[in-house]
């Protein structure tokens, strides 16, 4: 049974004890080769300074997580001022291209602006939500950077020229999430799930084929565009290759979806995630990620549950369960909690197989919760106990956690 594995949770970086908040990690395993004689794991994570925005840091371990380098900001990843106190910033995570033994960073741009109403306090937020940025043409873009062997930092980020592949589809913006899972196909093509947007602004999803020529990343192929009419559409798709086929999991405000493909580009109509007994999974408005290990396929996710204890959008605890890839459903009896609820949202995380007997789930924490009896005048009170994402307490502290899963 898939429940026959052990889980131990440890802290990579302290946040609760240091008044810091670590958020949305991404990770890549780099095998022995051009980057060293032993396997290394590279991790990115944001340190929040307002909303879900904050400077990206990277860290590295060369002893499978026994020791981590101090978190560092890349000085090579440029930030572009675009006027009106708005900045275009990179949001990237690591990806190792096996065919060329190359470490890349892939992701998107986003736009930030300091928007707190209190002068003298830095409060970074998404510029698209700011009244001062209203009317600006702010389009996230697909970007990448190259980290050369032996270099102390990556090179400045560059844009992927994708426009020609979507010229006839009315696409005005295309990007991937930093933590969307990408797959290297047998021929070395990087299959990158992307969010595409037309004039109505609703998210749609597709997979883009990218070719690395040793110096630049080129968009060379694309699949069908998947559409969801509910609320904001599809976002943050993640891809996996398992038993010669491809599966895509997709975020939607109301529920998660899954789709299948034979070639990694052309996908079936997405269907809502469900358990094998037919009940809806209940994962919504956040990410789900794959973990393939030992010939089995697992999904890691959050979902509606009494175990959430008021955490916003039920983004705790983190569950893991085996997937039936033929029926595209979750085997309910295999579900277990791998990181428990401690008052923090954990819906932004990553998974990584690091060896034949071990896999990792890495997540940040951000205290955001609906607490019974919490009210005005109490520390960190927020008057946000309404709508579909209720909370009344928010605090920017949280650890960067690693769950070791040993099979």
N, C-alpha and C positions, 0 to 999 in steps of 0.2 A: 504494500500500500504506500501511497505517496506521503503519508503522515510519518513514515519511518525515517525521519531526519531530525537532527538536533539544531537548536537555534540559540545562539548567545549574542547578547547585545552589548556593544562597547561604545565608548565615546571617542571620536576622532578629535574634535575641537570642543572645548568647553564654551558654552554660551550662557547658560543659566547662572553660572558662578562669576561670569565676567561682564554681565550686562550687555551681551552681544546676541545677535540673532543670525543663525546660519540657515540658508534657504536654497532649495532647488539644486542639489548636486547632480553632476554628471560625471561619468567615469569611463576609462578605457584601459584595457590590459595590453601592455606592450611586451611581446615575448622577447627572449634573448635575440640579439642581432645588432643592427646599426646603432641602437640606443643604449646598448650595454650588454654585459655578459649574463645578467640575471633578469628575470621578468620584473617589470615595474607596473605599478598602477598609478595613473595620473587622474586627479579629481579636480573639478571646478565646483565652486559654491559661491553664492552671493552672500554678502554681509549687509543685511537690510538697514537702511537709514530712512525709510519712509515708504509706505504702501508695500508692494512687493519688489521695490527697486533698491539697488545698492551695488557697490563695486564688486565685480567678479574677482575672486581669488583662486589661485591654484595651489595644489599641494601634491606631493609625490611620495610613494613608498617603494622601496626596493627589497623589503623583507616581508611582504604579504601582510602589511598593516600592523606590524609590531611597532614601527616607528614611522612618523610622518614628518615631512619637512614643514617648516613654519609657513603659514599661509602667506602668499605673496600676490601682489597685483602686477599684472603685465603692464609695463610702460610702453610696449609696442602696439598695443591694441588702441588705436586712435579713437578719439571722440570728436565729432564734428559739430561745432556750433552752427545752427541753421537760422538764427535770428530769434528775436522776441524771448530771449532767455531759454530757448529750447535747444536741446543737445541730442544728436543722433549717436546712440551708444551701441556697442556690440554686446550680444548675449550669446556666448559660445560655450561648447563643451568638446571634450576630446573624442577623436575617432581614429583608430589605427587601421590603416590600409595595408592589408597583409601582403598583397601581390608585390608591392614596392617597398614594404617595410617602412612606411612613412606615417608620422604622427601629424594629423591634421586637427584643427578645431573647426567645427561647423555649427551654424546656427543662424541667427537673424539680427537685424538691427531693431532697436526700439527707440522711442523718443521720450525724454524726460524733461521735467521742469520743476523747479522748487516752487511749491504752491501752497505752503502752509499760510493761514491767515495771520499768524503772529509774526511780526517782523523780528529778525535776528535769530530765528530758529530754522535750521535746514530741514525741509520736509519734501523729499523728492517723490514725485508721483508721475504717472503716465500723462504726457502732455495732451493726448487726445481727450482726456477727461477735464482739462483745465479750461476755464472760460477765456483765459488770456491767449490760448492757442487756437481758439475757435476760428475756423476759416483757413487755417494753414493746411497745406497738402502734405500730410505726414504718412508716408507709405513704408511699412516695414519691408525689408529686403533680405534675400538669401545671401549669406556671406560665408567666408571661410578664411583660415589663416594656416600657415605652414610652420611647423616647429622642426628645424633641421637638427640632425644628430650632433650632439656636442654643444649646441647653442644654449645660452642661459635663458633665452626667452623666445617666443614665437616672432614671426615677422608680422608687419602690419596687415590687417585684414583687407580682403578684396571682395568684390561682388561677383556672384555667378551670373553670367548673361543667359537668362532663361527666356527672355521675351519672345524670341523667334518661334519657340515650340508652342506658344500659347497665343499667337497673333490673331487667330480666328475665333478665340473663345471669349473675348471681352474681359480678359483678366487684367486687373489694374495693379494687383499686388500679389506677391508670392514669397513665402518664407517657410522655414521650418523652426520648430522649437529647439532650443539647445539640448533638451533631454529626450527628444523623439528618437526612438531606436531605429538606426539605419542598418542595412545589411550589405555586405560585400558579396556579390554574385560570383559564381565559379569563374567567370571570365575577367574578374577584377572590377567590373562596373559597380559603383556605389549606388545602391537603391535607397533613395532618400525620400521619406514621406514628407509631404508639404501641405501647407494650408494655402489655398488660392482664394482670392476675393475679387468679385466683380463690383459693379457700380453700387449695388444695394448694400455692400459691406458685410453680407453674411458669409461665414466661413464655409468653404468647400474643401474637399481633400483629394489628393492625387499622389502618385509616386513618380519621382523624377529620377532618370538614370544619369549619373555623373561619371565622367572619365577623368582620371588623374594622369597627366602626361609627365609628371616629374617636377613641373614648375607651376602649373595652373590646373584649375578644376573646370571642366567644360560640361555643359548640359547637352546630352546627346540623344535622349529618348524620354518619353513620357507615357503615362497610362491614361485611363479614363478618369474623368472628374466625378467624384461621388458627392451627392447633394443631400442635405437634410433641411427640411423646411421648419424645424422646430427652433424657435428662439434665435440663437446666434449661429446655428448650423454646426458644422464639424470643426474641431480644432485638435491640435496636439496628437496627431496619429503616430502610432508606433508599429514597427514592422518586425517580423521574425520569419526565418526560414526553418522549417521543421519537416523532416522526412520527405524532402524534395519538393515541398509546397510552401506557399507563403500565406501568412495570416496578418491582418491589419486590425488593430484595435483603435477606436476613435472616441474622442471626448465629445459629448454634447451636454447642454445645460440640464436636460431632463433625464438622460440615461446614456450609458456607454453602448457602443456598437462594435460589431466584428464583421469582417469581410474576408474572402478567400481568393487566391490567385494561383495559377500554375506557373506564371513567368515572373511574378513580382511587380508587374506593371498594370495589367488589366485585371480588375477585381470584380467580384460579384456584388450584387446589391447588398449594402450593409444591413445587418439585422441586429436587434437589441440583444445584449448579453443576457443569458438566462442560465439558471441551474439545470441539471439534467432531469429534474422533476417538472420542468416547465415554468417555474416561478422566475420572475425577473430578478436579475442579480442585485439591482439596487445601487450600483455604482453610478455616480452622476456628477457632472460639472467639475471634474478633475481628471487627472491622468490615470491610465492603467499601463502596466509594463509587463513584458514577457520575460520569462526565464526558462531557457531550454537547457536541460541537464540530464545526462545519463539515459538518453533516448526518450525522455518524457518532457512534456511541455507544461509549464505552469504560468499562471497569471498572478501578478501582485496588484492589489487594488484596495480602495476603501469602498464602503457601501453603507447604506442606511442600516443602522443597528442600534440597539439599546446600549451597546458597549461604547458608543461615541461620547456619552456623558456631556452632551451639549457642545462639543467641538464643532465649529462652523462647517457647514456642508458635509457633516459626517466624515471629515477627513482624518479620522482616527477611529480605531486602530488600523494598522496595515495588515491585511489578510493575504494569504497565499493559498492557492488551490490548483489542482491538476486540471488541465484542459483536455476535453475529448476533441481532437482536431477534426475528426470526420463530422461530428454533429455540431461542432462549434459551440460547445456549452461547457459550463463549469461542473465538475463532479463534486456535489455538495459534501459528501462524506470525507473528502480530502481537505476541506477548508480548515485552516488554523490561523491563529493570530501569530505574527512573527515579530511585530513591535507593538506593544500595548499603548493604550491611551494614557497620557499624562497632562491633559489640558491643552495640548498643542496640535495644530493642524499639521499633517504630514503627507498631504496629497501630491507634493512635488518631490519626486524621488527618482532613483535609478536602480537598475539591477545589473549584475555582472557575474558571469561564470569565470572563476579564477583558477580552476584546476579540476582534475577528475573527480575529486571528492568534496569540493567546496564551491559555494557561490555566495555572493554578497548582495545585500540590499542596503543602500545608503540613503538616508533622508535627513533633512533639516527639520527643525522645530520652530513653530511660531505660535505663541500663546494667543488664541483667539477663540472665545468660548461664550456660550450662554450659561451664566451661573445663576442659579435660583437665589432670589433675594438681593441680587446686586443692584445698586442704585446710584443716583446722582450724588456726588460728593465723595464716593469711594475711589481709591486709587485706580487709575486705568479704566475708569468707567467710560463706556461708549454708548450713546443713545442710538443703538442700531438693532433693537430687538424686534424688528418687524421684517416683512418681506420673506423671500425664499432663502435668505442666508443670514438668519438672525444671530446676533451676538451682543453681549453687553459689557464685555471685558476684553481688552486687547493690550498686549504688552510685547515689545520687540526684544524678547530674549528667547533663546533656544539653542540646544546643542546640535552638533553634527554627529549623527549616530550611524553606526555600522552594525548590521545584523549578519553574523556569520552563520551560514546554513551548511551544515556538514551532513553529507549523505552516507 
